Amino acid sequence: MKIQRVSALYFSATGNTGKAAQTLVRALAASLGCPWEIRDFTLPQSWERPIELSAGDLAVVALPTYAGKLPNKILPYVQTGICGNGAFALALVTFGNRSFDNSLAELCAALEGNGFHLLGAAAMACRHAFTDKLAGDRPNQQDLEALKDYAGKVTEKLLAGEITSLSIPGDSAAPYYVPKGLDGQPAKFLKAKPQTRRELCAGCGLCARLCPMGAIDPQDPFIVPGTCIKCQRCIRSCPQGAKYFDDPAFLSHVAMLEENFQEPKENLFLL
Ligand SMILES: Cc1cc2nc3c(=O)[nH]c(=O)nc-3n(C[C@H](O)[C@H](O)[C@H](O)COP(=O)(O)O)c2cc1C
């Protein structure tokens, strides 16, 4: 089966989903001998236009796991704005060493529902956006090598014309994971927003420009009038380290994760 182009399409607030998708796409392009492209749809401006693919395309569509599923504000774009029109897709989710629960199933269902033939599916453990204590060094060299091996196997499968149906773990219709606090009770931090250390903030506005929800006031980055999805992009991208979360329920959830989910998790590669 001749592939004309491979594309990495991803949402990646803190960079690791993008890193994994780019590694996979570059390796696929090398083994298939075709051009590659990157389509980063992390910023809201990119949701204004659909991405149209067609037969002969192979897309790696990659998103992080949020609360055991895909980020709910981004899902509608994946379901309706990324159009396969007969292209092949590899579904890739990343997760922060707790569990990907149902996110891979949700991504596969979204892709199959919008014109893709699903060729493979993978889940990769990456640094948890909330804390470096969970998979802080991942994706590491071994993870990136595993992605390259996977690319080789995908290429072999394509060349052999063996497209089989996949058994994807999870349930795309399952509810979201309910985050727990240290006391084992649901940690309610839906309304939490990032705070700003006045003495550190240089007022550069980078946080406002990079926020996937456009939630931060570009004129005054101390104010967050929009919806915060807790993606941590502002926290991790602020050059001054001026942003932080102080919501007690959020901090309790992070402490619970640190207490229970440091044991390294395995990646999953399905073909
Ligand atoms: C709001 C939010 C919810 C998350 N929920 C989960 C989860 O349910 N399970 C898990 O293992 N990791 C979870 N994570 C961690 C991310 O899946 C992980 O850090 C991911 O690799 C981030 O991708 P990025 O670097 O492309 O932003 C969550 C992260 C955020 C920001």
The ligand as an ORCA input file, in Angstrom:
! r2SCAN-3c Opt
* xyz 0 1
  C      -5.762     18.018     33.367
  C      -4.882     16.795     33.288
  C      -5.386     15.540     33.570
  C      -4.565     14.407     33.487
  N      -5.097     13.173     33.717
  C      -4.309     12.080     33.616
  C      -4.839     10.765     33.833
  O      -6.034     10.562     34.036
  N      -3.978      9.718     33.806
  C      -2.631      9.881     33.583
  O      -1.896      8.908     33.642
  N      -2.123     11.108     33.317
  C      -2.924     12.189     33.303
  N      -2.412     13.422     33.027
  C      -1.022     13.537     32.594
  C      -0.903     13.724     31.065
  O      -1.625     12.740     30.382
  C       0.563     13.635     30.653
  O       1.314     14.497     31.433
  C       0.725     13.944     29.174
  O       1.840     13.286     28.666
  C       0.849     15.424     28.910
  O       1.055     15.631     27.546
  P       1.767     16.957     26.998
  O       3.192     16.967     27.538
  O       1.729     16.806     25.529
  O       0.969     18.111     27.503
  C      -3.209     14.549     33.119
  C      -2.697     15.830     32.856
  C      -3.519     16.941     32.925
  C      -2.939     18.288     32.594
*
